Amino acid sequence: MSKHPAGGYLAAGGYLAAGGYLAAGGYHPAGQKELHSDWAIIAQDQLAEECRKTESLSQLEELRVRTLGKKGQLTALLRRLGDLPSEQRRDAGARLNHLKQSLEAILAARAEVLEEAAISRRLLAERVDVTLPGFQVRVGHRHPLCRTLEGIEDIFLSLGFDIVEGPEVEWDSNNFEALNMPAEHPARDMWDTYYITERMLLRTHTSPVQIRTMKTRKPPIRVIAPGITYRHEAIDATHMDIFYQVEGLVVDRGISFANLKGVLSLFVAEAFGPERITKFVPSYFPFTEPSAEMMVSCGLCGGEGCSGCGHSGWLEIMGCGQVHPQVLRNCGIDPEDFTGFAFGMGVERIAMLRFNIPEIRLFLENDSQFLKQFP
């Protein structure tokens, strides 16, 4: 037991009361120890002084446990009230409970002060300097293929074309037979095909969408069919086994190859610029007659010849031609009354020419260093 300067005592060994003091050995009458009539005030002053010395909530909690905890000093005294004579027990108990409430209030007040101080320190440590430069936020943008496809669609929409779509899993009859390529026709070797069943496949071009359109619509027809196509190709710098295509179809009375040249020349001027020159080279497709491949002057050398165009000055961008009369018949359209033209282009091919991209695989690699070049 430690003596308070004013004459009172508060320690683990005992606590002074008005008529004696409580200690581990039991109750001792007055006169055996020095007493003080204001022992409750003295105890509060002692705790208040210790509270003021605490600098953190953890220190304050240690003080609370030492004083008011299950094994604390005041709790030990409350448990020994039974050792007092009955005539003093009530008064001592009331005074101890009042003291407990006072001590709890002192501890709570100090806890509030320490919590506010901790919050202030945290705010100071986590303060944001608004004068510092901010972090640049990377904003996404349209993929070059999406931009190219949308640009193609916008050009043909402005020319009065409609956009039509169809399934990627297609019947052999729509993908080949209706396009003038019956079973075992050697022209089928031009398209390395993924077959799902004997009669079902992954479409090798979007021409089946044209077939479906001609079977369900009556002329005049003016549509483009964009979409994904699949071919069993060896993947290299210019070939992929999955790619985008845009095919177009016009069917009406009096449609000629001159109409085809006019529409596609206008498309090239809009897509690549009016300075680019076009020409048509004879070719073969089983679903058009006559057939051609459209060439455009090389943008790198201006048609003079370079390694990008094989020193020819020209780049092939699409196949085209007059719709074969048999294709019209297969779709229920009389070729004696109606004629038409069709064309098809690879979106990746157009994007590579437009942005001077040398490698088709770059489109699917999700390389941020590549993609950020097209903001």
C-alpha positions in Angstrom: 0.0 0.0 0.0 1.4 3.4 -1.0 0.6 6.5 1.0 -1.0 9.5 -0.8 0.6 12.8 0.2 -2.7 13.9 1.6 -2.9 10.9 3.9 -5.1 8.4 1.9 -4.2 5.1 0.3 -5.2 3.3 -3.0 -3.2 0.2 -3.9 -3.7 -3.5 -4.8 -3.2 -4.4 -1.1 -6.2 -2.4 0.2 -8.2 0.8 0.3 -8.9 3.2 3.2 -12.5 3.5 4.4 -14.1 6.0 6.9 -14.0 3.6 9.8 -10.9 1.5 8.9 -9.5 0.1 5.7 -9.9 -3.0 3.5 -6.9 -5.1 2.8 -6.0 -8.5 1.7 -5.9 -9.7 5.3 -9.4 -8.4 6.1 -11.0 -5.3 7.8 -8.8 -3.3 10.1 -10.5 -0.9 12.6 -9.7 2.8 12.6 -6.5 3.8 14.3 -4.4 0.9 12.9 -3.6 2.9 9.8 -3.5 6.5 9.0 -6.9 7.5 7.6 -8.2 10.4 5.5 -11.8 11.5 5.4 -11.6 12.5 1.7 -10.2 9.2 0.4 -12.6 9.1 -2.6 -11.5 12.6 -3.8 -7.9 11.5 -3.3 -8.4 8.4 -5.4 -10.0 10.4 -8.2 -7.1 12.9 -8.1 -4.6 10.0 -8.3 -6.3 8.5 -11.4 -6.8 11.9 -13.0 -3.1 12.5 -12.7 -2.2 9.2 -14.2 -4.7 9.7 -17.0 -3.1 13.0 -17.9 0.3 11.2 -18.2 -1.1 8.7 -20.7 -0.1 9.4 -24.3 -2.0 6.7 -26.2 -5.2 4.8 -26.1 -3.3 1.6 -25.3 -1.7 3.2 -22.2 -5.1 4.4 -21.1 -6.5 0.9 -21.5 -3.7 -0.5 -19.4 -4.6 2.0 -16.7 -8.3 1.1 -16.9 -7.6 -2.6 -16.6 -5.3 -2.0 -13.6 -7.9 0.1 -11.9 -11.4 -1.1 -13.0 -10.6 -4.4 -14.7 -11.7 -7.9 -13.4 -8.4 -8.0 -11.4 -8.2 -4.2 -10.8 -7.7 -2.4 -7.6 -11.2 -1.1 -7.2 -12.8 -4.3 -8.2 -10.8 -6.1 -5.5 -12.1 -3.7 -2.9 -15.7 -4.2 -4.1 -15.3 -8.0 -3.7 -14.1 -7.6 -0.1 -17.1 -5.5 1.1 -18.3 -8.6 2.7 -15.4 -8.5 5.1 -16.7 -5.2 6.6 -19.1 -5.2 9.6 -22.7 -5.0 8.5 -23.2 -1.5 9.9 -20.5 -0.1 7.6 -21.0 -2.3 4.5 -23.8 -0.2 3.0 -22.0 3.1 3.3 -18.7 1.8 2.1 -20.4 0.1 -0.9 -22.2 3.3 -1.9 -19.0 5.3 -1.7 -17.1 2.7 -3.7 -19.7 2.6 -6.5 -19.8 6.3 -6.6 -16.0 6.3 -6.9 -16.2 3.7 -9.7 -18.6 5.9 -11.7 -16.3 8.9 -11.2 -13.3 7.0 -12.3 -15.1 5.7 -15.4 -16.0 9.2 -16.3 -12.4 10.4 -15.9 -11.2 7.5 -18.2 -13.9 8.2 -20.8 -13.0 11.9 -20.9 -9.4 11.1 -21.4 -10.2 8.5 -24.1 -12.2 11.1 -26.0 -9.2 13.5 -25.9 -6.8 10.8 -27.1 -9.1 9.6 -29.9 -9.4 13.2 -31.2 -5.6 13.5 -31.1 -5.2 10.2 -32.9 -7.6 11.3 -35.6 -5.7 14.6 -36.0 -2.4 12.8 -36.4 -3.9 10.5 -38.9 -5.4 13.3 -40.9 -2.1 15.1 -40.9 -0.2 12.0 -42.0 -2.7 11.2 -44.8 -3.1 14.8 -46.0 -3.3 15.1 -49.7 -1.2 17.9 -51.2 -3.6 19.3 -53.8 -0.7 21.2 -55.4 1.1 18.1 -56.5 0.6 17.0 -60.2 -2.1 14.4 -60.6 -1.8 10.9 -62.1 -2.7 10.6 -65.8 -5.7 8.4 -66.3 -5.5 6.1 -69.3 -8.7 6.3 -71.3 -9.7 3.5 -73.6 -10.6 4.0 -77.2 -12.0 2.2 -80.2 -10.0 -0.7 -81.6 -8.6 0.0 -85.1 -10.7 -2.8 -86.5 -13.8 -1.4 -85.0 -13.0 2.0 -86.3 -12.3 0.6 -89.8 -15.5 -1.4 -89.8 -17.6 1.5 -88.6 -16.0 3.7 -91.2 -16.9 1.3 -94.0 -20.4 1.0 -92.7 -20.8 4.8 -92.6 -19.7 5.2 -96.2 -22.1 2.6 -97.6 -25.0 3.8 -95.4 -24.5 7.3 -96.9 -24.9 5.7 -100.3 -28.3 4.2 -99.4 -27.2 0.7 -98.4 -28.8 -1.3 -95.6 -26.8 -3.4 -93.1 -27.9 -7.1 -92.9 -26.5 -9.8 -90.6 -26.7 -13.6 -90.5 -25.5 -16.6 -88.5 -21.9 -17.6 -88.2 -22.8 -21.3 -88.2 -24.2 -21.8 -91.7 -25.7 -24.5 -93.9 -23.6 -25.8 -96.8 -26.4 -24.9 -99.1 -26.1 -21.2 -98.3 -22.4 -21.1 -98.1 -21.6 -23.0 -101.3 -24.4 -24.5 -103.3 -26.5 -21.4 -103.7 -23.3 -19.6 -104.7 -22.9 -21.8 -107.8 -20.6 -24.3 -106.1 -22.4 -27.7 -105.8 -20.9 -30.6 -103.9 -17.4 -31.7 -105.2 -17.0 -28.5 -107.2 -13.3 -27.7 -107.4 -13.9 -24.0 -106.7 -14.6 -25.0 -103.1 -10.9 -25.6 -102.6 -10.5 -21.8 -102.6 -12.1 -21.8 -99.1 -10.5 -24.1 -96.4 -13.6 -24.8 -94.4 -14.4 -25.8 -90.8 -17.1 -28.4 -91.0 -19.3 -29.0 -88.0 -21.4 -31.8 -89.7 -21.6 -32.9 -93.3 -24.1 -30.2 -94.1 -23.2 -27.6 -91.4 -20.1 -25.4 -91.2 -18.6 -22.1 -90.0 -19.2 -19.6 -92.7 -16.1 -18.9 -94.9 -17.5 -15.5 -96.0 -20.6 -13.4 -95.5 -21.9 -14.3 -98.9 -24.6 -16.6 -97.2 -26.1 -13.4 -95.8 -26.6 -12.2 -99.4 -28.2 -15.5 -100.3 -30.6 -15.2 -97.3 -31.4 -11.6 -98.2 -32.2 -12.5 -101.9 -34.4 -15.3 -100.8 -36.4 -13.1 -98.4 -36.5 -9.8 -100.2 -37.6 -8.7 -103.6 -35.5 -6.4 -105.7 -34.4 -3.7 -105.6 -31.8 -4.8 -103.0 -28.9 -2.7 -101.8 -27.2 -4.2 -98.7 -23.8 -4.8 -97.1 -23.2 -7.8 -94.8 -20.4 -7.2 -92.2 -19.4 -10.1 -89.9 -16.8 -12.6 -88.7 -15.8 -15.4 -91.0 -13.7 -18.5 -90.4 -11.2 -20.4 -92.6 -8.6 -23.1 -91.9 -5.7 -21.0 -92.8 -2.0 -21.2 -91.8 -1.5 -18.2 -89.6 1.2 -15.8 -90.8 1.8 -12.1 -91.3 -1.2 -11.7 -93.7 -3.5 -14.6 -92.9 -5.6 -15.5 -89.9 -8.2 -18.3 -89.4 -10.7 -15.8 -88.1 -11.3 -12.4 -89.6 -13.9 -9.7 -90.4 -15.4 -9.3 -93.9 -17.8 -6.8 -95.4 -19.6 -7.9 -98.5 -22.0 -5.9 -100.6 -24.8 -6.7 -103.0 -26.9 -4.6 -105.3 -29.7 -6.2 -107.4 -32.1 -4.2 -109.6 -33.0 -3.6 -113.2 -30.3 -2.3 -115.5 -27.4 -2.8 -113.0 -24.1 -3.0 -114.9 -20.3 -3.2 -114.2 -20.2 0.5 -114.6 -22.4 0.9 -111.5 -20.0 -1.4 -109.7 -16.9 0.7 -110.7 -18.7 4.0 -109.7 -19.7 2.8 -106.2 -16.3 1.2 -105.3 -14.3 4.1 -106.7 -16.4 6.4 -104.5 -15.7 4.1 -101.5 -12.0 4.2 -102.1 -12.0 8.0 -102.3 -13.8 8.2 -99.0 -11.8 5.6 -97.2 -8.3 6.3 -98.5 -8.5 9.8 -99.9 -9.3 11.2 -103.4 -5.7 11.1 -104.5 -5.7 7.3 -104.6 -6.1 5.8 -108.0 -8.0 2.5 -108.6 -8.1 -0.1 -111.3 -9.8 -3.4 -111.9 -8.0 -6.6 -112.9 -9.8 -9.7 -114.3 -10.2 -12.5 -111.9 -12.4 -15.5 -111.2 -15.1 -16.2 -108.6 -17.8 -18.9 -109.2 -20.6 -16.6 -108.0 -19.8 -13.6 -110.3 -19.4 -13.2 -114.0 -17.4 -11.2 -115.1 -15.2 -11.1 -112.0 -12.4 -8.7 -111.0 -10.1 -7.7 -108.2 -10.0 -4.0 -107.3 -6.6 -2.5 -106.9 -5.7 0.8 -105.3 -2.4 2.8 -105.7 0.1 2.3 -102.9 -0.1 5.0 -100.3 3.6 4.5 -99.3 5.1 5.2 -102.6 2.3 7.0 -104.4 2.2 4.3 -107.1 5.9 4.5 -107.9 6.7 1.1 -106.5 8.2 0.0 -103.2 8.7 -3.0 -101.0 5.3 -2.5 -99.4 3.5 -3.1 -102.7 6.0 -5.5 -104.2 7.4 -2.7 -106.4 4.2 -2.8 -108.5 2.7 0.4 -107.2 -0.7 -1.3 -106.6 -2.4 -3.1 -103.7 -5.4 -5.4 -104.0 -8.2 -4.5 -101.6 -11.2 -6.6 -102.7 -12.9 -9.0 -105.1 -16.0 -8.0 -107.0 -18.1 -8.7 -110.1 -21.5 -9.0 -111.7 -23.7 -11.5 -109.8 -23.8 -14.8 -111.8 -27.2 -15.5 -113.4 -27.3 -18.9 -111.7 -27.0 -17.4 -108.3 -30.0 -15.2 -109.0 -32.0 -18.2 -110.2 -31.0 -20.1 -107.0 -32.6 -17.4 -105.0 -35.8 -17.1 -107.0 -34.8 -14.0 -109.0 -35.2 -13.9 -112.8 -31.8 -13.0 -114.3 -33.6 -11.9 -117.5 -35.3 -9.2 -115.5 -32.8 -8.3 -112.9 -29.0 -8.0 -112.7 -26.7 -7.1 -109.9 -23.1 -6.7 -108.6 -21.4 -7.9 -105.5 -18.1 -7.2 -103.7 -16.3 -8.4 -100.7 -13.4 -7.0 -98.6 -11.5 -8.0 -95.5 -11.7 -5.4 -92.8 -8.2 -6.3 -91.5 -6.9 -5.8 -95.0 -8.5 -2.3 -95.2 -7.1 -1.4 -91.8 -3.6 -2.6 -92.7 -3.6 -0.4 -95.8 -5.2 2.5 -94.1 -2.8 2.6 -91.1 0.2 1.0 -92.8 0.2 -2.0 -90.4 2.5 -4.8 -91.6 1.3 -7.6 -89.4 -2.3 -8.9 -89.2 -1.7 -10.8 -86.0 -1.2 -7.5 -84.2 -5.0 -6.9 -84.2 -5.6 -9.9 -81.9 -2.6 -9.7 -79.6 -4.0 -7.0 -77.3 -0.6 -5.3 -77.2 -1.1 -1.9 -75.5 2.0 -0.5 -77.2 0.3 -1.2 -80.5 -3.2 -0.2 -79.6 -2.3 3.2 -78.1 -1.1 4.3 -81.5 -4.8 4.7 -82.5 -6.3 7.2 -80.0 
